[in-house]
């Protein structure tokens, strides 16, 4: 099976700049979903109120004990949800000026019965893949819209969150027919499923037709939905 040939999907400058305005956010704990094996990605668990009103996806590096505990647990469990609980910080400031921070790693959701598997883990931000602050004036797309990220061996889709009510979803996907290039260049790839309403999550595995939408052209693709790793409605319902 041919893998996505683009090694990484980099930060959208527009979305990054949108969130980098002066903020009055106070320091808080920003829980994050963990996905990936060859590379580890963190997706901020958002809400529509300050200081959690951001959708953020980063590539991170964990200190050895945290990474080993995470990968070992994945290898012996069917659990799809792993969460990271970092020390208190102001999220936009951490994204704008990354520095190592301490965190805990949980098998399962840390607020819903998850099991602590690693403590005092040092986390370093390697790349900011996506950063957007929610806006009450943003118009929700009609069709299912997702953010493509990943690397040569693993690809993921994150539902593009816009306005309440909405949902957070991370999917493990693959491209069985390959893809030679992304029309977005070095920007985040937006994937649109025209057969799907944007208010409906993808809950079944299987092949789906989609479009990778760039600023000047659109590329049709066949995407294999391997697994829904995470789906959350409640935190984004109000």
FIKOLZA-1660 file (N, C-alpha, C; in steps of 0.1 Angstrom, whole numbers, plus 5000, padded with zeros to 4 digits):
% residues 238
   i   px   py   pz ch aa at
   1 5008 4988 5000  A  X  N
   1 5000 5000 5000  A  X CA
   1 5009 5012 5000  A  X  C
   2 5006 5021 4990  A  X  N
   2 5015 5033 4990  A  X CA
   2 5011 5043 5000  A  X  C
   3 5021 5049 5006  A  X  N
   3 5018 5059 5017  A  X CA
   3 5018 5073 5011  A  X  C
   4 5013 5082 5019  A  X  N
   4 5013 5096 5015  A  X CA
   4 5027 5100 5014  A  X  C
   5 5031 5106 5002  A  X  N
   5 5045 5109 5000  A  X CA
   5 5049 5122 5006  A  X  C
   6 5040 5131 5010  A  X  N
   6 5044 5143 5017  A  X CA
   6 5048 5139 5032  A  X  C
   7 5060 5142 5036  A  X  N
   7 5065 5137 5049  A  X CA
   7 5058 5144 5061  A  X  C
   8 5054 5157 5059  A  X  N
   8 5047 5164 5070  A  X CA
   8 5039 5175 5064  A  X  C
   9 5028 5179 5071  A  X  N
   9 5019 5190 5067  A  X CA
   9 5022 5201 5077  A  X  C
  10 5027 5212 5071  A  X  N
  10 5032 5223 5080  A  X CA
  10 5021 5233 5083  A  X  C
  11 5025 5242 5092  A  X  N
  11 5016 5252 5097  A  X CA
  11 5010 5261 5087  A  X  C
  12 4997 5264 5088  A  X  N
  12 4991 5274 5079  A  X CA
  12 4994 5288 5085  A  X  C
  13 5001 5296 5078  A  X  N
  13 5005 5309 5083  A  X CA
  13 4993 5317 5087  A  X  C
  14 4982 5317 5079  A  X  N
  14 4970 5324 5082  A  X CA
  14 4964 5320 5096  A  X  C
  15 4963 5308 5098  A  X  N
  15 4957 5303 5111  A  X CA
  15 4967 5306 5122  A  X  C
  16 4980 5305 5120  A  X  N
  16 4989 5308 5131  A  X CA
  16 4988 5323 5135  A  X  C
  17 4989 5331 5125  A  X  N
  17 4988 5346 5127  A  X CA
  17 4975 5350 5134  A  X  C
  18 4964 5343 5130  A  X  N
  18 4951 5346 5136  A  X CA
  18 4951 5344 5151  A  X  C
  19 4959 5334 5156  A  X  N
  19 4959 5332 5170  A  X CA
  19 4970 5339 5178  A  X  C
  20 4979 5346 5171  A  X  N
  20 4990 5352 5177  A  X CA
  20 4988 5366 5181  A  X  C
  21 4976 5371 5182  A  X  N
  21 4973 5384 5187  A  X CA
  21 4975 5384 5202  A  X  C
  22 4975 5396 5207  A  X  N
  22 4977 5397 5222  A  X CA
  22 4965 5391 5229  A  X  C
  23 4968 5383 5239  A  X  N
  23 4957 5376 5245  A  X CA
  23 4956 5379 5260  A  X  C
  24 4944 5378 5266  A  X  N
  24 4942 5380 5280  A  X CA
  24 4940 5366 5287  A  X  C
  25 4944 5355 5280  A  X  N
  25 4942 5342 5285  A  X CA
  25 4950 5341 5298  A  X  C
  26 4945 5334 5308  A  X  N
  26 4952 5331 5320  A  X CA
  26 4958 5317 5319  A  X  C
  27 4969 5315 5327  A  X  N
  27 4975 5301 5327  A  X CA
  27 4965 5290 5331  A  X  C
  28 4966 5279 5324  A  X  N
  28 4956 5268 5327  A  X CA
  28 4963 5255 5323  A  X  C
  29 4956 5244 5326  A  X  N
  29 4960 5231 5322  A  X CA
  29 4953 5228 5309  A  X  C
  30 4961 5225 5298  A  X  N
  30 4956 5222 5285  A  X CA
  30 4958 5208 5281  A  X  C
  31 4948 5200 5284  A  X  N
  31 4948 5185 5281  A  X CA
  31 4949 5183 5266  A  X  C
  32 4957 5173 5262  A  X  N
  32 4959 5170 5248  A  X CA
  32 4958 5155 5245  A  X  C
  33 4952 5152 5233  A  X  N
  33 4951 5139 5228  A  X CA
  33 4965 5135 5222  A  X  C
  34 4969 5123 5224  A  X  N
  34 4982 5118 5218  A  X CA
  34 4979 5108 5207  A  X  C
  35 4985 5109 5196  A  X  N
  35 4984 5099 5185  A  X CA
  35 4997 5097 5178  A  X  C
  36 4999 5086 5171  A  X  N
  36 5011 5084 5164  A  X CA
  36 5021 5075 5171  A  X  C
  37 5029 5068 5163  A  X  N
  37 5039 5059 5168  A  X CA
  37 5053 5063 5163  A  X  C
  38 5054 5064 5150  A  X  N
  38 5067 5068 5144  A  X CA
  38 5070 5082 5148  A  X  C
  39 5060 5091 5148  A  X  N
  39 5061 5104 5154  A  X CA
  39 5049 5106 5163  A  X  C
  40 5051 5114 5173  A  X  N
  40 5040 5117 5183  A  X CA
  40 5034 5130 5180  A  X  C
  41 5021 5130 5179  A  X  N
  41 5013 5143 5177  A  X CA
  41 5004 5145 5189  A  X  C
  42 5003 5158 5192  A  X  N
  42 4994 5162 5203  A  X CA
  42 4983 5171 5197  A  X  C
  43 4971 5168 5200  A  X  N
  43 4959 5176 5196  A  X CA
  43 4952 5182 5208  A  X  C
  44 4952 5195 5210  A  X  N
  44 4946 5202 5221  A  X CA
  44 4931 5198 5222  A  X  C
  45 4927 5195 5234  A  X  N
  45 4913 5192 5237  A  X CA
  45 4905 5205 5240  A  X  C
  46 4898 5210 5229  A  X  N
  46 4893 5224 5230  A  X CA
  46 4879 5225 5236  A  X  C
  47 4876 5237 5240  A  X  N
  47 4862 5241 5243  A  X CA
  47 4860 5255 5237  A  X  C
  48 4848 5260 5238  A  X  N
  48 4845 5273 5231  A  X CA
  48 4846 5285 5241  A  X  C
  49 4853 5283 5252  A  X  N
  49 4854 5294 5261  A  X CA
  49 4869 5295 5265  A  X  C
  50 4873 5307 5268  A  X  N
  50 4887 5310 5272  A  X CA
  50 4890 5303 5285  A  X  C
  51 4902 5298 5286  A  X  N
  51 4914 5299 5278  A  X CA
  51 4916 5287 5268  A  X  C
  52 4905 5279 5266  A  X  N
  52 4906 5267 5259  A  X CA
  52 4901 5268 5244  A  X  C
  53 4898 5280 5240  A  X  N
  53 4891 5282 5227  A  X CA
  53 4901 5282 5215  A  X  C
  54 4909 5272 5214  A  X  N
  54 4919 5270 5203  A  X CA
  54 4919 5256 5198  A  X  C
  55 4921 5255 5185  A  X  N
  55 4924 5241 5179  A  X CA
  55 4939 5242 5176  A  X  C
  56 4946 5232 5182  A  X  N
  56 4960 5232 5180  A  X CA
  56 4965 5217 5178  A  X  C
  57 4974 5216 5168  A  X  N
  57 4980 5203 5165  A  X CA
  57 4995 5205 5164  A  X  C
  58 5002 5197 5172  A  X  N
  58 5017 5199 5172  A  X CA
  58 5024 5185 5171  A  X  C
  59 5036 5185 5166  A  X  N
  59 5044 5173 5166  A  X CA
  59 5053 5175 5178  A  X  C
  60 5054 5165 5187  A  X  N
  60 5061 5167 5200  A  X CA
  60 5072 5156 5201  A  X  C
  61 5081 5158 5210  A  X  N
  61 5091 5149 5214  A  X CA
  61 5090 5147 5229  A  X  C
  62 5089 5134 5234  A  X  N
  62 5088 5131 5248  A  X CA
  62 5101 5125 5253  A  X  C
  63 5104 5128 5266  A  X  N
  63 5115 5122 5272  A  X CA
  63 5114 5107 5272  A  X  C
  64 5125 5100 5273  A  X  N
  64 5125 5085 5271  A  X CA
  64 5115 5077 5279  A  X  C
  65 5113 5080 5292  A  X  N
  65 5104 5072 5300  A  X CA
  65 5090 5074 5296  A  X  C
  66 5086 5086 5291  A  X  N
  66 5072 5089 5287  A  X CA
  66 5070 5082 5274  A  X  C
  67 5079 5084 5264  A  X  N
  67 5077 5078 5251  A  X CA
  67 5077 5062 5252  A  X  C
  68 5086 5057 5260  A  X  N
  68 5086 5042 5261  A  X CA
  68 5073 5037 5267  A  X  C
  69 5068 5044 5278  A  X  N
  69 5056 5039 5284  A  X CA
  69 5044 5040 5275  A  X  C
  70 5043 5051 5267  A  X  N
  70 5033 5053 5257  A  X CA
  70 5033 5043 5246  A  X  C
  71 5044 5040 5240  A  X  N
  71 5045 5030 5229  A  X CA
  71 5043 5016 5234  A  X  C
  72 5048 5013 5246  A  X  N
  72 5046 5000 5252  A  X CA
  72 5031 4997 5255  A  X  C
  73 5024 5007 5260  A  X  N
  73 5010 5005 5262  A  X CA
  73 5002 5004 5249  A  X  C
  74 5006 5012 5239  A  X  N
  74 4999 5010 5226  A  X CA
  74 5001 4996 5220  A  X  C
  75 5013 4990 5222  A  X  N
  75 5016 4977 5217  A  X CA
  75 5008 4966 5223  A  X  C
  76 5003 4968 5235  A  X  N
  76 4997 4957 5242  A  X CA
  76 4982 4960 5245  A  X  C
  77 4977 4970 5240  A  X  N
  77 4963 4974 5243  A  X CA
  77 4955 4978 5230  A  X  C
  78 4942 4977 5231  A  X  N
  78 4933 4981 5220  A  X CA
  78 4928 4996 5223  A  X  C
  79 4933 5002 5234  A  X  N
  79 4929 5015 5237  A  X CA
  79 4933 5025 5226  A  X  C
  80 4924 5034 5221  A  X  N
  80 4927 5044 5211  A  X CA
  80 4930 5057 5217  A  X  C
  81 4925 5060 5229  A  X  N
  81 4926 5073 5235  A  X CA
  81 4938 5073 5245  A  X  C
  82 4948 5082 5242  A  X  N
  82 4959 5085 5252  A  X CA
  82 4959 5100 5253  A  X  C
  83 4960 5104 5265  A  X  N
  83 4960 5119 5268  A  X CA
  83 4972 5123 5275  A  X  C
  84 4976 5136 5273  A  X  N
  84 4987 5142 5280  A  X CA
  84 4983 5154 5288  A  X  C
  85 4987 5155 5300  A  X  N
  85 4983 5166 5309  A  X CA
  85 4995 5174 5312  A  X  C
  86 4997 5186 5306  A  X  N
  86 5009 5193 5308  A  X CA
  86 5008 5202 5321  A  X  C
  87 5019 5208 5325  A  X  N
  87 5019 5218 5335  A  X CA
  87 5012 5230 5331  A  X  C
  88 5009 5239 5340  A  X  N
  88 5001 5251 5337  A  X CA
  88 5009 5260 5328  A  X  C
  89 5003 5265 5317  A  X  N
  89 5009 5276 5309  A  X CA
  89 4998 5283 5301  A  X  C
  90 5002 5294 5295  A  X  N
  90 4993 5301 5286  A  X CA
  90 4995 5296 5272  A  X  C
  91 4985 5290 5267  A  X  N
  91 4986 5282 5254  A  X CA
  91 4992 5290 5243  A  X  C
  92 4987 5302 5239  A  X  N
  92 4993 5309 5228  A  X CA
  92 5007 5313 5230  A  X  C
  93 5011 5316 5242  A  X  N
  93 5025 5320 5245  A  X CA
  93 5034 5308 5243  A  X  C
  94 5029 5296 5247  A  X  N
  94 5037 5284 5246  A  X CA
  94 5039 5281 5231  A  X  C
  95 5029 5283 5223  A  X  N
  95 5029 5280 5208  A  X CA
  95 5038 5290 5201  A  X  C
  96 5038 5303 5205  A  X  N
  96 5046 5313 5199  A  X CA
  96 5060 5312 5203  A  X  C
  97 5063 5309 5215  A  X  N
  97 5077 5307 5220  A  X CA
  97 5078 5294 5228  A  X  C
  98 5079 5283 5220  A  X  N
  98 5079 5270 5226  A  X CA
  98 5091 5268 5235  A  X  C
  99 5089 5261 5246  A  X  N
  99 5099 5257 5255  A  X CA
  99 5095 5243 5262  A  X  C
 100 5104 5235 5266  A  X  N
 100 5101 5222 5272  A  X CA
 100 5092 5224 5284  A  X  C
 101 5082 5215 5286  A  X  N
 101 5073 5215 5297  A  X CA
 101 5072 5201 5303  A  X  C
 102 5067 5201 5315  A  X  N
 102 5065 5188 5322  A  X CA
 102 5051 5183 5320  A  X  C
 103 5049 5170 5320  A  X  N
 103 5035 5165 5317  A  X CA
 103 5034 5151 5323  A  X  C
 104 5021 5147 5324  A  X  N
 104 5017 5133 5327  A  X CA
 104 5011 5127 5315  A  X  C
 105 5013 5114 5313  A  X  N
 105 5007 5106 5302  A  X CA
 105 4997 5096 5308  A  X  C
 106 4985 5096 5302  A  X  N
 106 4974 5087 5306  A  X CA
 106 4970 5078 5295  A  X  C
 107 4967 5066 5299  A  X  N
 107 4960 5056 5290  A  X CA
 107 4946 5059 5292  A  X  C
 108 4938 5063 5282  A  X  N
 108 4925 5068 5283  A  X CA
 108 4924 5083 5285  A  X  C
 109 4912 5088 5288  A  X  N
 109 4910 5102 5290  A  X CA
 109 4913 5105 5304  A  X  C
 110 4922 5115 5307  A  X  N
 110 4926 5118 5320  A  X CA
 110 4915 5123 5329  A  X  C
 111 4904 5128 5324  A  X  N
 111 4893 5133 5332  A  X CA
 111 4882 5122 5333  A  X  C
 112 4884 5111 5327  A  X  N
 112 4873 5101 5326  A  X CA
 112 4878 5087 5329  A  X  C
 113 4885 5086 5340  A  X  N
 113 4889 5072 5344  A  X CA
 113 4902 5067 5338  A  X  C
 114 4909 5076 5331  A  X  N
 114 4922 5072 5325  A  X CA
 114 4932 5068 5336  A  X  C
 115 4942 5060 5331  A  X  N
 115 4952 5054 5340  A  X CA
 115 4965 5061 5338  A  X  C
 116 4971 5066 5348  A  X  N
 116 4984 5073 5347  A  X CA
 116 4995 5062 5343  A  X  C
 117 5002 5064 5332  A  X  N
 117 5013 5055 5328  A  X CA
 117 5027 5061 5328  A  X  C
 118 5028 5074 5329  A  X  N
 118 5041 5081 5330  A  X CA
 118 5039 5094 5336  A  X  C
 119 5048 5097 5346  A  X  N
 119 5048 5110 5353  A  X CA
 119 5061 5117 5350  A  X  C
 120 5061 5130 5353  A  X  N
 120 5073 5139 5351  A  X CA
 120 5080 5137 5337  A  X  C
 121 5071 5137 5327  A  X  N
 121 5076 5135 5313  A  X CA
 121 5080 5149 5308  A  X  C
 122 5091 5150 5302  A  X  N
 122 5095 5163 5295  A  X CA
 122 5090 5163 5281  A  X  C
 123 5083 5173 5277  A  X  N
 123 5077 5174 5263  A  X CA
 123 5083 5186 5256  A  X  C
 124 5088 5184 5244  A  X  N
 124 5093 5195 5236  A  X CA
 124 5085 5196 5223  A  X  C
 125 5081 5208 5219  A  X  N
 125 5074 5210 5207  A  X CA
 125 5084 5211 5195  A  X  C
 126 5082 5201 5186  A  X  N
 126 5091 5201 5174  A  X CA
 126 5086 5209 5163  A  X  C
 127 5073 5208 5160  A  X  N
 127 5066 5216 5150  A  X CA
 127 5052 5219 5154  A  X  C
 128 5048 5231 5151  A  X  N
 128 5034 5235 5152  A  X CA
 128 5028 5233 5138  A  X  C
 129 5018 5223 5138  A  X  N
 129 5012 5220 5125  A  X CA
 129 5000 5228 5122  A  X  C
 130 4993 5232 5133  A  X  N
 130 4980 5239 5131  A  X CA
 130 4977 5247 5144  A  X  C
 131 4973 5259 5142  A  X  N
 131 4969 5268 5154  A  X CA
 131 4958 5277 5150  A  X  C
 132 4947 5277 5156  A  X  N
 132 4936 5286 5153  A  X CA
 132 4928 5289 5165  A  X  C
 133 4925 5302 5167  A  X  N
 133 4916 5306 5178  A  X CA
 133 4902 5306 5172  A  X  C
 134 4892 5301 5180  A  X  N
 134 4878 5301 5175  A  X CA
 134 4873 5315 5175  A  X  C
 135 4864 5318 5165  A  X  N
 135 4858 5331 5164  A  X CA
 135 4843 5329 5163  A  X  C
 136 4835 5336 5171  A  X  N
 136 4820 5335 5170  A  X CA
 136 4814 5338 5157  A  X  C
 137 4822 5346 5149  A  X  N
 137 4817 5350 5136  A  X CA
 137 4820 5340 5125  A  X  C
 138 4828 5330 5128  A  X  N
 138 4832 5320 5117  A  X CA
 138 4820 5312 5112  A  X  C
 139 4819 5311 5099  A  X  N
 139 4808 5303 5093  A  X CA
 139 4812 5289 5091  A  X  C
 140 4803 5280 5096  A  X  N
 140 4806 5266 5096  A  X CA
 140 4804 5260 5081  A  X  C
 141 4814 5252 5076  A  X  N
 141 4812 5247 5063  A  X CA
 141 4800 5238 5062  A  X  C
 142 4795 5236 5050  A  X  N
 142 4784 5227 5048  A  X CA
 142 4788 5213 5047  A  X  C
 143 4800 5210 5042  A  X  N
 143 4804 5196 5040  A  X CA
 143 4815 5193 5051  A  X  C
 144 4816 5180 5053  A  X  N
 144 4826 5175 5063  A  X CA
 144 4840 5180 5059  A  X  C
 145 4846 5187 5069  A  X  N
 145 4859 5193 5066  A  X CA
 145 4869 5189 5077  A  X  C
 146 4881 5184 5072  A  X  N
 146 4891 5179 5081  A  X CA
 146 4905 5185 5078  A  X  C
 147 4914 5183 5088  A  X  N
 147 4927 5188 5086  A  X CA
 147 4936 5175 5085  A  X  C
 148 4944 5175 5074  A  X  N
 148 4953 5163 5072  A  X CA
 148 4966 5166 5078  A  X  C
 149 4971 5157 5086  A  X  N
 149 4985 5158 5091  A  X CA
 149 4991 5144 5093  A  X  C
 150 5004 5143 5094  A  X  N
 150 5011 5131 5096  A  X CA
 150 5024 5130 5089  A  X  C
 151 5028 5118 5085  A  X  N
 151 5042 5116 5079  A  X CA
 151 5041 5104 5069  A  X  C
 152 5052 5100 5064  A  X  N
 152 5052 5089 5054  A  X CA
 152 5046 5076 5059  A  X  C
 153 5047 5073 5071  A  X  N
 153 5042 5060 5076  A  X CA
 153 5028 5061 5083  A  X  C
 154 5024 5073 5087  A  X  N
 154 5011 5074 5094  A  X CA
 154 5004 5087 5090  A  X  C
 155 4991 5086 5087  A  X  N
 155 4984 5098 5084  A  X CA
 155 4971 5099 5092  A  X  C
 156 4967 5111 5096  A  X  N
 156 4956 5114 5104  A  X CA
 156 4947 5125 5099  A  X  C
 157 4935 5125 5102  A  X  N
 157 4926 5136 5100  A  X CA
 157 4920 5141 5113  A  X  C
 158 4920 5155 5114  A  X  N
 158 4913 5161 5126  A  X CA
 158 4902 5169 5121  A  X  C
 159 4890 5167 5127  A  X  N
 159 4878 5175 5122  A  X CA
 159 4881 5190 5124  A  X  C
 160 4878 5198 5115  A  X  N
 160 4880 5213 5116  A  X CA
 160 4869 5219 5124  A  X  C
 161 4872 5223 5136  A  X  N
 161 4862 5229 5145  A  X CA
 161 4860 5243 5142  A  X  C
 162 4847 5247 5142  A  X  N
 162 4844 5261 5138  A  X CA
 162 4835 5268 5148  A  X  C
 163 4823 5264 5149  A  X  N
 163 4813 5271 5158  A  X CA
 163 4804 5261 5165  A  X  C
 164 4800 5265 5177  A  X  N
 164 4792 5256 5185  A  X CA
 164 4778 5255 5179  A  X  C
 165 4771 5243 5181  A  X  N
 165 4777 5231 5186  A  X CA
 165 4786 5224 5175  A  X  C
 166 4796 5217 5179  A  X  N
 166 4806 5211 5170  A  X CA
 166 4811 5198 5177  A  X  C
 167 4821 5192 5170  A  X  N
 167 4827 5180 5176  A  X CA
 167 4841 5179 5173  A  X  C
 168 4849 5173 5182  A  X  N
 168 4863 5170 5180  A  X CA
 168 4865 5156 5176  A  X  C
 169 4872 5153 5165  A  X  N
 169 4874 5139 5161  A  X CA
 169 4888 5138 5154  A  X  C
 170 4895 5127 5158  A  X  N
 170 4907 5123 5152  A  X CA
 170 4906 5110 5145  A  X  C
 171 4910 5108 5133  A  X  N
 171 4908 5096 5125  A  X CA
 171 4922 5091 5121  A  X  C
 172 4925 5078 5121  A  X  N
 172 4936 5072 5115  A  X CA
 172 4932 5069 5100  A  X  C
 173 4940 5073 5090  A  X  N
 173 4936 5071 5077  A  X CA
 173 4948 5067 5069  A  X  C
 174 4946 5063 5056  A  X  N
 174 4957 5059 5047  A  X CA
 174 4952 5062 5033  A  X  C
 175 4962 5063 5024  A  X  N
 175 4959 5066 5010  A  X CA
 175 4963 5054 5001  A  X  C
 176 4954 5045 4998  A  X  N
 176 4958 5032 4991  A  X CA
 176 4962 5034 4977  A  X  C
 177 4958 5045 4971  A  X  N
 177 4963 5048 4957  A  X CA
 177 4974 5058 4957  A  X  C
 178 4979 5062 4968  A  X  N
 178 4990 5072 4969  A  X CA
 178 4985 5086 4965  A  X  C
 179 4994 5095 4967  A  X  N
 179 4991 5109 4963  A  X CA
 179 5005 5115 4961  A  X  C
 180 5006 5122 4949  A  X  N
 180 5019 5126 4945  A  X CA
 180 5023 5140 4951  A  X  C
 181 5013 5148 4954  A  X  N
 181 5016 5162 4959  A  X CA
 181 5003 5167 4965  A  X  C
 182 5006 5178 4973  A  X  N
 182 4995 5185 4979  A  X CA
 182 4994 5199 4973  A  X  C
 183 4982 5203 4969  A  X  N
 183 4980 5216 4963  A  X CA
 183 4982 5228 4972  A  X  C
 184 4984 5225 4984  A  X  N
 184 4986 5236 4994  A  X CA
 184 5000 5240 4996  A  X  C
 185 5010 5233 4989  A  X  N
 185 5024 5236 4992  A  X CA
 185 5028 5233 5006  A  X  C
 186 5032 5243 5013  A  X  N
 186 5036 5241 5027  A  X CA
 186 5025 5244 5037  A  X  C
 187 5013 5247 5033  A  X  N
 187 5002 5250 5042  A  X CA
 187 4995 5237 5046  A  X  C
 188 4987 5238 5057  A  X  N
 188 4979 5227 5061  A  X CA
 188 4970 5223 5050  A  X  C
 189 4968 5210 5048  A  X  N
 189 4959 5205 5038  A  X CA
 189 4945 5204 5044  A  X  C
 190 4935 5209 5037  A  X  N
 190 4921 5208 5041  A  X CA
 190 4915 5197 5032  A  X  C
 191 4909 5188 5039  A  X  N
 191 4902 5177 5032  A  X CA
 191 4887 5178 5034  A  X  C
 192 4880 5177 5023  A  X  N
 192 4866 5179 5023  A  X CA
 192 4859 5167 5018  A  X  C
 193 4849 5162 5025  A  X  N
 193 4840 5151 5021  A  X CA
 193 4827 5156 5017  A  X  C
 194 4824 5157 5004  A  X  N
 194 4812 5163 4999  A  X CA
 194 4800 5154 5001  A  X  C
 195 4802 5141 5004  A  X  N
 195 4791 5132 5007  A  X CA
 195 4787 5133 5022  A  X  C
 196 4793 5141 5030  A  X  N
 196 4791 5141 5044  A  X CA
 196 4788 5155 5049  A  X  C
 197 4778 5156 5057  A  X  N
 197 4775 5169 5064  A  X CA
 197 4785 5172 5074  A  X  C
 198 4789 5185 5076  A  X  N
 198 4799 5189 5085  A  X CA
 198 4795 5187 5100  A  X  C
 199 4782 5184 5102  A  X  N
 199 4777 5181 5115  A  X CA
 199 4777 5167 5119  A  X  C
 200 4781 5158 5109  A  X  N
 200 4781 5144 5111  A  X CA
 200 4795 5138 5111  A  X  C
 201 4799 5132 5123  A  X  N
 201 4813 5126 5123  A  X CA
 201 4814 5113 5115  A  X  C
 202 4826 5110 5111  A  X  N
 202 4828 5097 5104  A  X CA
 202 4830 5086 5114  A  X  C
 203 4821 5077 5114  A  X  N
 203 4821 5066 5125  A  X CA
 203 4823 5052 5120  A  X  C
 204 4824 5051 5106  A  X  N
 204 4827 5038 5100  A  X CA
 204 4840 5037 5093  A  X  C
 205 4846 5026 5093  A  X  N
 205 4858 5025 5085  A  X CA
 205 4855 5021 5071  A  X  C
 206 4864 5023 5062  A  X  N
 206 4862 5020 5048  A  X CA
 206 4866 5031 5039  A  X  C
 207 4865 5029 5026  A  X  N
 207 4870 5039 5016  A  X CA
 207 4860 5050 5014  A  X  C
 208 4865 5063 5013  A  X  N
 208 4857 5074 5011  A  X CA
 208 4863 5083 5001  A  X  C
 209 4855 5089 4992  A  X  N
 209 4860 5099 4982  A  X CA
 209 4861 5112 4989  A  X  C
 210 4871 5120 4986  A  X  N
 210 4873 5133 4992  A  X CA
 210 4880 5142 4983  A  X  C
 211 4882 5154 4987  A  X  N
 211 4890 5164 4979  A  X CA
 211 4900 5171 4988  A  X  C
 212 4912 5172 4984  A  X  N
 212 4922 5180 4991  A  X CA
 212 4922 5194 4985  A  X  C
 213 4918 5204 4992  A  X  N
 213 4915 5217 4987  A  X CA
 213 4927 5226 4989  A  X  C
 214 4932 5232 4979  A  X  N
 214 4943 5242 4979  A  X CA
 214 4938 5255 4975  A  X  C
 215 4947 5265 4976  A  X  N
 215 4943 5279 4972  A  X CA
 215 4940 5281 4957  A  X  C
 216 4946 5272 4949  A  X  N
 216 4944 5274 4934  A  X CA
 216 4939 5261 4927  A  X  C
 217 4939 5250 4934  A  X  N
 217 4933 5238 4928  A  X CA
 217 4929 5228 4938  A  X  C
 218 4921 5219 4934  A  X  N
 218 4915 5208 4942  A  X CA
 218 4919 5195 4936  A  X  C
 219 4924 5186 4945  A  X  N
 219 4928 5172 4941  A  X CA
 219 4919 5162 4946  A  X  C
 220 4912 5154 4938  A  X  N
 220 4903 5143 4943  A  X CA
 220 4912 5132 4948  A  X  C
 221 4908 5126 4959  A  X  N
 221 4916 5115 4965  A  X CA
 221 4906 5104 4970  A  X  C
 222 4911 5092 4971  A  X  N
 222 4904 5081 4978  A  X CA
 222 4911 5079 4991  A  X  C
 223 4904 5080 5002  A  X  N
 223 4909 5079 5015  A  X CA
 223 4904 5067 5023  A  X  C
 224 4912 5059 5028  A  X  N
 224 4908 5047 5036  A  X CA
 224 4907 5052 5050  A  X  C
 225 4895 5051 5056  A  X  N
 225 4893 5054 5070  A  X CA
 225 4896 5042 5078  A  X  C
 226 4907 5041 5084  A  X  N
 226 4912 5030 5091  A  X CA
 226 4905 5028 5105  A  X  C
 227 4904 5040 5112  A  X  N
 227 4898 5039 5126  A  X CA
 227 4895 5053 5131  A  X  C
 228 4884 5054 5138  A  X  N
 228 4882 5067 5145  A  X CA
 228 4888 5065 5159  A  X  C
 229 4898 5074 5162  A  X  N
 229 4906 5072 5174  A  X CA
 229 4899 5080 5186  A  X  C
 230 4892 5091 5182  A  X  N
 230 4887 5099 5193  A  X CA
 230 4875 5107 5187  A  X  C
 231 4864 5108 5195  A  X  N
 231 4852 5116 5192  A  X CA
 231 4846 5122 5204  A  X  C
 232 4845 5135 5204  A  X  N
 232 4839 5143 5215  A  X CA
 232 4829 5153 5211  A  X  C
 233 4817 5152 5216  A  X  N
 233 4807 5162 5214  A  X CA
 233 4805 5171 5226  A  X  C
 234 4805 5166 5238  A  X  N
 234 4801 5173 5250  A  X CA
 234 4808 5186 5252  A  X  C
 235 4821 5185 5251  A  X  N
 235 4829 5197 5254  A  X CA
 235 4827 5209 5244  A  X  C
 236 4821 5206 5233  A  X  N
 236 4819 5216 5223  A  X CA
 236 4805 5218 5219  A  X  C
 237 4796 5214 5229  A  X  N
 237 4782 5216 5227  A  X CA
 237 4777 5229 5231  A  X  C
 238 4785 5237 5238  A  X  N
 238 4780 5250 5243  A  X CA
 238 4792 5259 5246  A  X  C
% end
